[in-house]
Amino acid sequence: MAAPESIDDDNFLRGLVKSSRQRTVHLRWTDRDGTARLTPVTSAEATRLNALARARGLSAEALLREIAHQPAPPRPAPSVGD
């Protein structure tokens, strides 16, 4: 049986190969600081993004711009003694 790290590495590499075989969609949007962005996403990610945007009554680009204004969630404090 493979070590857990090896399984994680294998899954990571399989994911890379799988995503490289998928057609990508390039989203053009403007970041909160005015920087033009070009974000490649897979077809599945684009579908999910469009569904989320439609539910909010926005375009995918407007949703990305809106989310860029939200602060990142705080990181959990490192546990001591683990």
VEXDREN-2710 file (C-alpha; in Angstrom, 1 decimal):
% VEXDREN-2710
k/r/px/py/pz
1/MET/0.0/0.0/0.0
2/ALA/1.3/3.5/-0.9
3/ALA/2.1/6.0/1.8
4/PRO/-0.5/8.8/2.4
5/GLU/1.9/11.4/0.9
6/SER/2.2/9.3/-2.2
7/ILE/-1.6/9.0/-2.6
8/ASP/-2.0/12.7/-2.2
9/ASP/0.8/13.3/-4.8
10/ASP/-0.9/10.8/-7.2
11/ASN/-4.3/12.5/-6.8
12/PHE/-2.7/15.9/-7.4
13/LEU/-1.0/14.7/-10.5
14/ARG/-4.1/13.0/-11.8
15/GLY/-6.0/16.3/-11.2
16/LEU/-3.4/18.2/-13.2
17/VAL/-3.7/15.8/-16.1
18/LYS/-7.5/15.9/-16.0
19/SER/-7.7/19.7/-15.9
20/SER/-5.1/20.0/-18.7
21/ARG/-7.4/17.9/-20.9
22/GLN/-10.4/20.1/-20.3
23/ARG/-11.3/23.1/-22.3
24/THR/-10.6/26.3/-20.4
25/VAL/-12.7/29.4/-20.4
26/HIS/-10.9/32.8/-19.9
27/LEU/-12.8/35.3/-17.9
28/ARG/-11.9/39.0/-18.3
29/TRP/-12.8/41.1/-15.3
30/THR/-11.5/44.1/-13.3
31/ASP/-10.1/43.6/-9.8
32/ARG/-11.0/46.0/-7.0
33/ASP/-7.8/48.0/-7.6
34/GLY/-8.7/48.5/-11.2
35/THR/-6.3/45.9/-12.6
36/ALA/-7.6/44.0/-15.6
37/ARG/-7.6/40.3/-14.9
38/LEU/-7.8/37.3/-17.2
39/THR/-8.7/34.2/-15.2
40/PRO/-8.7/30.7/-16.8
41/VAL/-11.3/28.3/-15.4
42/THR/-12.4/24.9/-16.4
43/SER/-15.8/24.4/-18.1
44/ALA/-17.2/22.9/-14.8
45/GLU/-15.9/25.9/-12.8
46/ALA/-17.4/28.3/-15.4
47/THR/-20.8/26.6/-15.2
48/ARG/-20.8/26.8/-11.4
49/LEU/-19.6/30.4/-11.5
50/ASN/-22.4/31.3/-14.0
51/ALA/-25.0/29.6/-11.8
52/LEU/-23.9/31.5/-8.7
53/ALA/-23.8/34.8/-10.7
54/ARG/-27.3/34.2/-12.1
55/ALA/-28.7/33.5/-8.7
56/ARG/-27.4/36.9/-7.6
57/GLY/-28.6/38.6/-10.8
58/LEU/-25.0/39.4/-11.8
59/SER/-22.7/38.5/-14.6
60/ALA/-19.7/36.2/-13.8
61/GLU/-17.4/39.2/-14.2
62/ALA/-19.4/41.3/-11.8
63/LEU/-19.6/38.5/-9.3
64/LEU/-15.8/38.1/-9.3
65/ARG/-15.4/41.9/-8.8
66/GLU/-17.9/41.8/-5.9
67/ILE/-16.1/38.8/-4.2
68/ALA/-12.7/40.5/-4.6
69/HIS/-14.0/43.3/-2.3
70/GLN/-14.7/40.8/0.5
71/PRO/-11.9/40.2/3.0
72/ALA/-10.4/36.8/3.2
73/PRO/-11.5/34.7/6.2
74/PRO/-9.1/34.6/9.1
75/ARG/-6.7/31.7/9.2
76/PRO/-7.1/29.3/12.2
77/ALA/-4.6/29.8/14.9
78/PRO/-1.8/27.1/14.8
79/SER/-2.4/24.5/17.5
80/VAL/0.3/24.1/20.0
81/GLY/1.6/20.7/20.8
82/ASP/0.2/18.8/17.8
END
